Amino acid sequence: NAGVTQTPKFRILKIGQSMTLQCTQDMNHNYMYWYRQDPGMGLKLIYYSVGAGITDKGEVPNGYNVSRSTTEDFPLRLELAAPSQTSVYFCASRNIIMNTEAFFGQGTRLTVV
Amino acid sequence: AQSVTQLDSHVSVSEGTPVLLRCNYSSSYSPSLFWYVQHPNKGLQLLLKYTSAATLVKGINGFEAEFKKSETSFHLTKPSAHMSDAAEYFCVVSDQSDYKLSFGAGTTVTVRA
């Protein structure tokens, strides 16, 4: 099993550009999450999903969109990149039925210039 | 909503001495609690988890934590620090209100030779 796979690992965007961060899990987990990590701030929840077709906002959703058309995939979309979105982004998945821990991808380091 | 407070932003220890990282949580339900470690420029690795079984939880690399409901605490300890323990540590809480994962701000551990 690959676990949680994020692409790309690194990206530099110009202000106003858009991009999609990809996240795929092969563990058939129902819950998936997107977090951003800024220095000294821990991880903040952007969006999460309880299953295919269902998404909800976290603490810091502004400037982002998500979709969950399948159990496996949970892409995060930035429509108009801003310098404040420079961060490291982590995707995670979890089996709530079994009450497992969250499994994290390796992260995407995004810089907006 | 659940929340976590990590009481120390930075802990410095000598190699071979005990490590104590303090975590207090808030939850209206029976919580699940986790400790994750992040080495520089790496992803998040699970150290240990509490999910309503034994209150003393043993994890990887000699770490353990004790769930104390009366004190709403989940402190992480290790009897003897190793140089490889230098990293960022996150305490995380989740509960059945929404199964979100709430992170503490993190504790940076430095190990002196």
Contacts between the chains, C-beta under 8 A, distances in Angstrom:
chain1	res1	chain2	res2	distance
A	31	B	99	5.9
A	33	B	100	7.6
A	33	B	101	6.5
A	35	B	103	7.7
A	40	B	9	7.6
A	40	B	105	6.8
A	40	B	106	7.4
A	41	B	105	6.4
A	42	B	90	6.4
A	42	B	103	4.2
A	42	B	104	5.8
A	42	B	105	4.4
A	42	B	106	5.2
A	43	B	90	7.1
A	43	B	103	4.3
A	44	B	103	7.7
A	45	B	100	5.9
A	45	B	101	7.2
A	45	B	102	7.7
A	48	B	100	6.2
A	50	B	99	7.5
A	58	B	100	6.9
A	90	B	43	7.2
A	90	B	44	6.9
A	92	B	101	7.3
A	94	B	99	7.4
A	94	B	101	7.7
A	96	B	99	5.2
A	99	B	32	6.2
A	99	B	51	5.1
A	101	B	34	5.6
A	101	B	46	5.0
A	101	B	49	5.1
A	102	B	34	7.6
A	102	B	92	7.8
A	102	B	101	5.6
A	104	B	36	8.0
A	104	B	43	5.4
A	104	B	44	4.5
A	105	B	43	6.8
A	106	B	42	7.8
A	106	B	43	4.5
A	107	B	43	5.6
